[in-house]
Amino acid sequence: MNWDRIGGQWKQLKGKAQQSWGKLTDDDWDLIRGKREELVGKLQAVYGKEREQAERDADDWSRGLN
C-alpha cells in the first residue's frame, strides 16, 4: 500500500502498526499520523535502528498491507 493511502486510512491502520512496533507510545502514533518519514524517525529513535534499516522496516510493513 502506498503511503498516501496509509495516511488517509491511518485510523484503521494504526492498530496494525502498533502490533509491529509496540514500544512506540500513543503520542508517537499521533505524531506519525501515517507519514513514512515520521515513522522512520521514530523507529530510529526508539529502536536504535540505522536509517536504512528503519526505512526497509517501514516499507516492508506497508507492502504487507496489500
Stockholm file with secondary structure:
# STOCKHOLM 1.0

chainA/1-66         MNWDRIGGQWKQLKGKAQQSWGKLTDDDWDLIRGKREELVGKLQAVYGKEREQAERDADDWSRGLN
#=GR chainA/1-66 SS CCHHHHHHTHHHHHHHHHHHCTTSCHHHHHHHTTCHHHHHHHHHHHHCCCHHHHHHHHHHHHHTTC
#=GC SS_cons        CCHHHHHHTHHHHHHHHHHHCTTSCHHHHHHHTTCHHHHHHHHHHHHCCCHHHHHHHHHHHHHTTC
//
